[in-house]
Amino acid sequence: MKLLVNDKTVKLDIRTVAELISSLKLNERMLYIQVNEQTIKKEEYGTKMLKENDHIDIISAVGGG
C-alpha cells in the first residue's frame, strides 16, 4: 500500500498503525501519531486500519536532561 509518511511516499505491505511502527523499526513508547490529521491513541495502534494514500505524521519524543 502507498502511504505518505512525514511527507515521504512509502510503499509497505501493512494494514495497521502498529504494523507501520514495526516496519519502520520505531519505539512506540515515545511516539505521537496522526493519520489524516487525526491523533491516534496508543491503545488504537493495533486496531487503526490504514488506507491507500493515508497521510501519516509521526513525531518521536526525545528525552534529555
ABEGO torsion letter per residue (X at the ends): XBBBBGGBBBBBBBABAAAAAAAAGBBAAABBBBBGGBBBBAAAAAABBBBBGBBBBBBBBBBBX
